[in-house]
Amino acid sequence: MKRFFKTILLIVVAAVVAAAFLWGREAVSISSVRQVADNEYLYEMDYTARYDLDELLSADIDGNKDLVSYVVGKLAKGLPVKLDSGKDDPVSDPLAEHCTSFQARNVDGGWIYGRNYDFFKSPTLVLHSNPKDGYASLSVCDLSHLGYKDGKLPVDLKSKLLCIAAVYAPMDGINEKGLCTSIMALPKQAARQNTGKHIAGTSILMRLWLDRCATVDEALALLGTVDVRHDAEAGSGYHYMVADANGDCAVVEFDLNDGWKTMVTRKSQDRNWMHVTNHLLAPEYYTTEPDPVLGNPHSKSWWRYATVADFMESHNDGTITLDEAQECLSIVHWKDLVWENGMVEDTQYSNVYDQKALTLRLRPWNDYATTYNFSL
């Protein structure tokens, strides 16, 4: 009998050791997911699991479902593990995601990066990443893209599992060099570059920038090594803003009339600020009049763009404080916008990044009386 129990004990120990060997870092990452204060829609995660961006690029993933499948496959490590992504009733809408981003000079020195993320109510995750072969970063993820929603929140071990994919799905972020980036929707303009290079999907491009780039020039150089392809099922395209700690800033877009050729608009050297909403800025397409072919009039993109410009011009030509950055974001936020399908859109969060101090001030769901602070 003793031999029997000893054998069972050895089997259990071997199983534990094997599990720790296979899933140790993933388990630590998943178990680190925690609710921030008393906000049931705001979570934080310390991502310590290994990930290989070159391997991901070689998989040529351009769809959200394929990304989740890839991550689940990596998590399973060859075992027959199946996870439900919960993406049976996605809340995405090609006219939604009415975002605003800007970079402005900080009166205290350095630069500020501001960002509104407007969308239907879903949980937000602040992710700390410190990859072995890349820069540490702080990124913010919309967990609805991984299947989370009201009634399905990462509150226990099983429900936290898909958070392991969040490292590949930043909506905005900052790295240890002060480089910031964010994504904004452009209806009906899903880039489908096809020049034979490996594919960087919708949000994967920003993970590459955060992990590998310290400056805008480096980010644009990296951009030239991949084909950017947005998730066709999402029904929307996107453009990106990227800004560094030296005050350089650029908006990256794609030409729907020329094989999705990359178009880059840089910030003027004699200007203290640059901003973007949900219409094209490239000179060949830029217009001050709302145009549904070039952007999203429904989201008042042109009004938000002009309002931010007015704010910057009236505040020391774009030399502002962190509080003023948040004030600017509050002016152009959404509140209880009811859609035809009955869903209600709000500003999911307003972020202010200090590109010198490497900090994030996050205000969720139009609660401008509450600020959550994060840092690298």
C-alpha positions as a printed NumPy array, in Angstrom:
array([[  0.   ,   0.   ,   0.   ],
       [  2.826,   2.38 ,   0.851],
       [  4.389,   1.636,  -2.51 ],
       [  1.041,   2.416,  -4.187],
       [  0.703,   5.806,  -2.467],
       [  4.35 ,   6.558,  -3.183],
       [  3.741,   5.815,  -6.853],
       [  0.664,   8.081,  -6.89 ],
       [  2.646,  10.836,  -5.185],
       [  5.42 ,  10.556,  -7.758],
       [  2.873,  10.748, -10.579],
       [  1.289,  13.856,  -9.053],
       [  4.679,  15.513,  -8.528],
       [  5.703,  14.652, -12.085],
       [  2.446,  16.126, -13.405],
       [  2.957,  19.318, -11.406],
       [  6.558,  19.634, -12.605],
       [  5.488,  19.003, -16.2  ],
       [  2.696,  21.577, -15.925],
       [  5.091,  24.125, -14.43 ],
       [  7.563,  23.45 , -17.227],
       [  4.917,  23.759, -19.937],
       [  2.75 ,  26.556, -18.59 ],
       [  4.709,  28.187, -15.77 ],
       [  5.11 ,  31.648, -17.288],
       [  1.668,  31.58 , -18.882],
       [  0.107,  30.567, -15.561],
       [  1.877,  33.416, -13.761],
       [  0.687,  35.904, -16.393],
       [ -2.898,  34.684, -16.318],
       [ -3.039,  34.617, -12.527],
       [ -1.767,  38.207, -12.409],
       [ -4.972,  39.531, -14.011],
       [ -6.677,  41.612, -11.346],
       [ -9.444,  44.152, -11.027],
       [ -8.28 ,  47.729, -10.519],
       [ -9.754,  49.223,  -7.352],
       [-13.545,  48.79 ,  -7.356],
       [-13.99 ,  49.152, -11.114],
       [-15.399,  45.9  , -12.504],
       [-14.598,  46.972, -16.07 ],
       [-10.929,  47.839, -15.507],
       [ -8.205,  45.205, -15.092],
       [ -4.43 ,  45.054, -14.911],
       [ -2.028,  42.306, -15.974],
       [  1.696,  41.612, -15.631],
       [  2.647,  39.76 , -18.81 ],
       [  5.662,  37.527, -18.159],
       [  4.99 ,  34.722, -20.639],
       [  7.39 ,  34.351, -23.539],
       [  6.232,  35.365, -26.986],
       [  8.015,  35.485, -30.32 ],
       [  6.947,  38.261, -32.683],
       [  8.994,  36.847, -35.564],
       [  7.19 ,  33.538, -35.2  ],
       [  3.87 ,  35.367, -35.092],
       [  4.724,  37.297, -38.257],
       [  5.634,  34.074, -40.04 ],
       [  2.081,  32.858, -39.329],
       [  0.727,  35.729, -41.494],
       [ -2.291,  36.419, -39.301],
       [ -4.637,  39.187, -40.39 ],
       [ -7.892,  38.285, -38.595],
       [ -8.914,  38.47 , -34.958],
       [-10.319,  34.924, -34.914],
       [ -7.076,  33.573, -36.374],
       [ -5.085,  35.509, -33.784],
       [ -7.085,  33.984, -30.923],
       [ -6.715,  30.521, -32.473],
       [ -2.963,  31.041, -32.799],
       [ -2.625,  32.08 , -29.161],
       [ -4.807,  29.229, -27.926],
       [ -2.707,  26.815, -29.98 ],
       [  0.489,  28.168, -28.449],
       [ -1.042,  27.926, -24.986],
       [ -2.114,  24.321, -25.576],
       [  1.461,  23.356, -26.564],
       [  0.282,  20.491, -28.742],
       [ -2.334,  19.211, -26.306],
       [ -6.04 ,  18.977, -27.281],
       [ -7.04 ,  22.125, -25.411],
       [-10.057,  24.086, -26.66 ],
       [-11.166,  27.486, -25.414],
       [-14.321,  29.386, -26.264],
       [-13.484,  32.921, -27.319],
       [-17.041,  34.013, -26.672],
       [-17.067,  35.906, -29.977],
       [-20.54 ,  34.671, -30.979],
       [-22.107,  38.112, -30.718],
       [-19.378,  40.672, -31.349],
       [-20.18 ,  44.289, -30.547],
       [-17.974,  45.675, -33.305],
       [-19.578,  48.053, -35.748],
       [-17.856,  49.559, -38.782],
       [-19.081,  53.015, -37.76 ],
       [-18.039,  52.702, -34.131],
       [-14.684,  53.293, -32.453],
       [-14.755,  57.104, -32.627],
       [-11.278,  57.855, -31.338],
       [ -9.162,  60.971, -30.886],
       [ -5.388,  61.12 , -30.42 ],
       [ -2.861,  63.919, -30.129],
       [  0.68 ,  64.746, -29.125],
       [  1.434,  68.098, -27.474],
       [  4.349,  69.721, -25.707],
       [  4.378,  69.432, -21.898],
       [  4.872,  72.718, -20.041],
       [  7.024,  70.775, -17.559],
       [  9.302,  69.51 , -20.331],
       [  8.938,  66.556, -22.651],
       [  5.783,  65.591, -24.502],
       [  2.232,  64.469, -23.76 ],
       [  0.253,  61.878, -25.694],
       [ -3.54 ,  62.03 , -25.321],
       [ -6.048,  59.461, -26.464],
       [ -9.841,  58.897, -26.298],
       [-11.104,  55.407, -27.092],
       [-14.821,  55.547, -27.854],
       [-16.717,  52.271, -28.113],
       [-19.52 ,  50.134, -26.716],
       [-19.217,  49.165, -23.077],
       [-16.643,  46.444, -22.608],
       [-13.82 ,  45.733, -20.156],
       [-10.414,  47.391, -20.409],
       [ -7.057,  45.802, -19.559],
       [ -3.842,  47.677, -18.731],
       [ -0.979,  45.349, -19.624],
       [  2.62 ,  45.546, -18.358],
       [  5.068,  43.784, -20.666],
       [  8.818,  43.338, -20.306],
       [  9.995,  41.075, -23.155],
       [ 13.45 ,  39.568, -23.071],
       [ 14.385,  40.946, -26.499],
       [ 12.406,  44.168, -26.551],
       [ 11.424,  47.325, -24.722],
       [  9.218,  47.244, -21.652],
       [  5.839,  48.794, -22.284],
       [  2.496,  49.738, -20.834],
       [ -0.433,  49.13 , -23.201],
       [ -4.197,  49.347, -22.968],
       [ -6.416,  46.673, -24.502],
       [-10.132,  46.491, -25.279],
       [-11.03 ,  43.01 , -24.047],
       [-14.153,  42.843, -26.236],
       [-11.83 ,  41.917, -29.113],
       [-10.97 ,  38.759, -27.158],
       [-14.603,  37.888, -26.42 ],
       [-15.086,  39.618, -23.079],
       [-18.215,  41.656, -22.423],
       [-20.847,  42.458, -19.825],
       [-21.517,  39.124, -18.126],
       [-18.213,  37.639, -19.269],
       [-15.41 ,  39.274, -17.316],
       [-11.971,  37.904, -16.3  ],
       [-12.894,  37.17 , -12.697],
       [-11.635,  33.588, -12.201],
       [ -8.886,  31.373, -13.591],
       [-10.952,  29.888, -16.416],
       [-12.378,  33.229, -17.54 ],
       [ -8.919,  34.85 , -17.442],
       [ -7.321,  32.422, -19.906],
       [ -7.926,  34.428, -23.076],
       [ -6.245,  37.472, -21.524],
       [ -3.017,  35.754, -22.581],
       [ -3.769,  37.049, -26.112],
       [ -3.97 ,  40.672, -24.946],
       [ -0.256,  41.244, -25.538],
       [ -1.001,  41.122, -29.283],
       [ -4.011,  43.436, -29.089],
       [ -3.003,  46.89 , -27.783],
       [ -5.265,  49.808, -28.665],
       [ -2.629,  52.278, -27.468],
       [  0.48 ,  52.284, -25.299],
       [  3.892,  53.633, -24.32 ],
       [  7.266,  51.929, -24.085],
       [ 10.341,  52.577, -21.956],
       [ 11.793,  54.92 , -24.594],
       [  8.696,  57.117, -24.461],
       [  7.351,  55.981, -27.836],
       [  3.525,  56.12 , -27.92 ],
       [  1.071,  54.761, -30.444],
       [ -2.687,  54.381, -30.933],
       [ -5.204,  53.199, -33.512],
       [ -8.273,  54.962, -34.94 ],
       [-11.055,  53.549, -37.136],
       [-11.591,  54.464, -40.799],
       [-14.836,  52.938, -42.133],
       [-14.586,  50.883, -45.327],
       [-10.825,  51.284, -45.56 ],
       [ -9.436,  47.971, -44.36 ],
       [ -5.861,  47.916, -45.669],
       [ -4.959,  44.721, -47.534],
       [ -1.327,  45.205, -48.513],
       [  0.024,  42.321, -50.546],
       [  3.639,  42.795, -51.582],
       [  4.892,  39.395, -50.45 ],
       [  6.126,  40.454, -47.02 ],
       [  4.931,  38.864, -43.809],
       [  1.622,  40.217, -42.524],
       [  1.212,  42.483, -39.518],
       [ -2.432,  42.405, -38.495],
       [ -4.539,  45.248, -37.147],
       [ -3.036,  45.575, -33.657],
       [  0.081,  43.458, -34.157],
       [  1.763,  46.415, -35.855],
       [  1.53 ,  48.438, -32.651],
       [  2.983,  45.588, -30.579],
       [  5.931,  45.532, -32.977],
       [  6.413,  49.278, -32.54 ],
       [  6.172,  49.138, -28.742],
       [  8.596,  46.227, -28.46 ],
       [ 11.15 ,  47.258, -31.081],
       [ 11.102,  50.995, -31.74 ],
       [ 12.4  ,  54.026, -29.828],
       [ 11.663,  56.711, -32.413],
       [  9.176,  57.536, -35.143],
       [ 11.896,  56.995, -37.755],
       [ 12.468,  53.467, -36.443],
       [  8.724,  52.8  , -36.439],
       [  8.387,  53.9  , -40.052],
       [ 11.411,  51.828, -41.056],
       [  9.845,  48.765, -39.422],
       [  6.577,  49.524, -41.2  ],
       [  8.375,  49.068, -44.502],
       [  9.298,  45.472, -43.648],
       [  5.732,  44.132, -43.315],
       [  2.412,  44.112, -45.142],
       [ -0.329,  45.704, -43.029],
       [ -3.626,  43.863, -43.356],
       [ -6.676,  44.762, -41.298],
       [ -9.296,  42.253, -40.21 ],
       [-11.724,  42.174, -43.136],
       [-14.519,  40.762, -40.949],
       [-14.439,  43.859, -38.749],
       [-15.854,  45.923, -41.601],
       [-13.533,  48.817, -40.895],
       [-10.075,  50.059, -41.694],
       [ -7.716,  51.958, -39.449],
       [ -4.976,  54.519, -39.302],
       [ -2.302,  54.908, -36.635],
       [ -0.545,  57.668, -34.778],
       [  2.996,  57.113, -33.512],
       [  4.977,  59.693, -31.523],
       [  8.325,  59.633, -29.736],
       [  9.832,  61.312, -26.689],
       [ 11.707,  63.783, -28.903],
       [  8.458,  65.327, -30.126],
       [  8.413,  63.632, -33.518],
       [  4.953,  62.455, -34.537],
       [  3.362,  60.839, -37.6  ],
       [  0.039,  59.45 , -38.783],
       [  0.184,  56.278, -40.899],
       [ -2.582,  55.627, -43.435],
       [ -3.168,  53.462, -46.505],
       [ -4.247,  54.459, -50.014],
       [ -7.389,  52.558, -51.013],
       [ -6.964,  53.758, -54.613],
       [ -3.352,  52.639, -55.003],
       [ -3.027,  49.089, -53.7  ],
       [ -3.155,  50.217, -50.076],
       [  0.173,  51.975, -50.446],
       [  1.396,  53.444, -47.16 ],
       [  0.858,  57.178, -46.692],
       [  2.689,  59.019, -43.89 ],
       [  1.826,  62.496, -42.616],
       [  4.469,  64.011, -40.323],
       [  4.073,  66.735, -37.74 ],
       [  5.412,  70.105, -38.831],
       [  8.747,  70.862, -37.182],
       [  7.568,  74.336, -36.201],
       [  4.47 ,  73.043, -34.42 ],
       [  4.041,  71.912, -30.817],
       [  1.197,  69.497, -31.509],
       [ -0.398,  67.065, -33.949],
       [ -3.775,  65.321, -33.77 ],
       [ -5.97 ,  62.807, -35.582],
       [ -9.574,  61.596, -35.385],
       [-11.465,  59.37 , -37.862],
       [-10.764,  60.78 , -41.312],
       [ -7.758,  60.76 , -43.607],
       [ -4.983,  63.305, -43.089],
       [ -2.832,  62.442, -46.116],
       [ -2.58 ,  65.603, -48.281],
       [ -4.02 ,  63.879, -51.35 ],
       [ -7.222,  63.081, -49.438],
       [ -7.431,  65.697, -46.706],
       [-10.551,  67.87 , -46.632],
       [-12.136,  70.128, -44.042],
       [-15.623,  69.122, -45.211],
       [-17.163,  65.885, -43.889],
       [-16.965,  63.164, -46.52 ],
       [-18.19 ,  59.583, -45.867],
       [-15.67 ,  58.207, -48.372],
       [-12.728,  59.699, -46.477],
       [-13.849,  59.223, -42.888],
       [-16.731,  59.079, -40.47 ],
       [-19.111,  62.063, -40.448],
       [-21.478,  60.124, -38.17 ],
       [-18.912,  60.285, -35.387],
       [-18.415,  64.04 , -35.872],
       [-14.823,  63.316, -36.806],
       [-14.331,  66.678, -38.49 ],
       [-15.903,  68.529, -35.532],
       [-13.631,  66.712, -33.066],
       [-10.597,  67.408, -35.236],
       [-11.395,  71.135, -35.415],
       [-12.229,  71.296, -31.695],
       [ -8.883,  69.809, -30.662],
       [ -7.106,  72.237, -32.997],
       [ -8.966,  75.177, -31.446],
       [ -8.062,  73.969, -27.972],
       [ -4.371,  73.653, -28.782],
       [ -4.212,  77.023, -30.506],
       [ -5.869,  78.718, -27.53 ],
       [ -3.601,  76.995, -25.001],
       [ -0.155,  78.367, -25.621],
       [ -0.011,  76.92 , -29.129],
       [ -0.14 ,  73.334, -27.901],
       [  2.114,  73.666, -24.866],
       [ -0.129,  72.27 , -22.141],
       [ -0.273,  70.539, -18.769],
       [ -1.377,  66.967, -18.14 ],
       [ -4.622,  68.32 , -16.674],
       [ -5.215,  70.408, -19.789],
       [ -4.62 ,  67.353, -21.945],
       [ -7.371,  65.571, -20.049],
       [ -9.594,  68.639, -20.365],
       [ -9.142,  68.572, -24.131],
       [-10.109,  64.901, -24.253],
       [-13.183,  65.554, -22.126],
       [-14.45 ,  68.163, -24.591],
       [-14.516,  65.675, -27.485],
       [-15.714,  62.595, -25.604],
       [-18.94 ,  60.631, -26.225],
       [-21.699,  60.252, -23.655],
       [-24.698,  57.924, -24.029],
       [-24.755,  57.842, -27.82 ],
       [-27.646,  55.481, -28.631],
       [-27.363,  53.484, -31.864],
       [-30.179,  52.126, -34.031],
       [-29.61 ,  48.651, -32.593],
       [-30.184,  50.007, -29.078],
       [-26.566,  49.755, -27.964],
       [-25.081,  52.727, -26.165],
       [-21.647,  54.084, -27.013],
       [-19.465,  56.061, -24.627],
       [-15.83 ,  56.986, -24.309],
       [-14.464,  53.724, -22.943],
       [-11.418,  55.509, -21.578],
       [ -9.409,  58.717, -21.818],
       [ -5.642,  58.256, -21.562],
       [ -2.932,  60.816, -20.959],
       [  0.636,  59.536, -21.332],
       [  3.637,  61.477, -20.042],
       [  6.347,  60.546, -22.539],
       [  9.142,  61.748, -20.243],
       [  7.967,  60.351, -16.889],
       [  6.608,  57.202, -18.614],
       [  3.28 ,  57.348, -16.812],
       [ -0.355,  56.85 , -17.741],
       [ -3.386,  58.639, -16.347],
       [ -6.518,  56.676, -17.256],
       [-10.075,  57.897, -16.744],
       [-12.708,  55.255, -17.601],
       [-16.236,  55.616, -18.961],
       [-16.511,  59.399, -18.825],
       [-15.724,  59.426, -15.114],
       [-13.596,  62.549, -15.147],
       [-13.608,  62.7  , -11.353],
       [-11.653,  59.449, -11.076],
       [ -8.119,  58.917, -12.342],
       [ -6.196,  55.647, -12.246],
       [ -2.416,  56.023, -12.399],
       [  0.001,  53.522, -13.943],
       [  3.707,  53.627, -14.694],
       [  6.461,  51.54 , -16.262]])
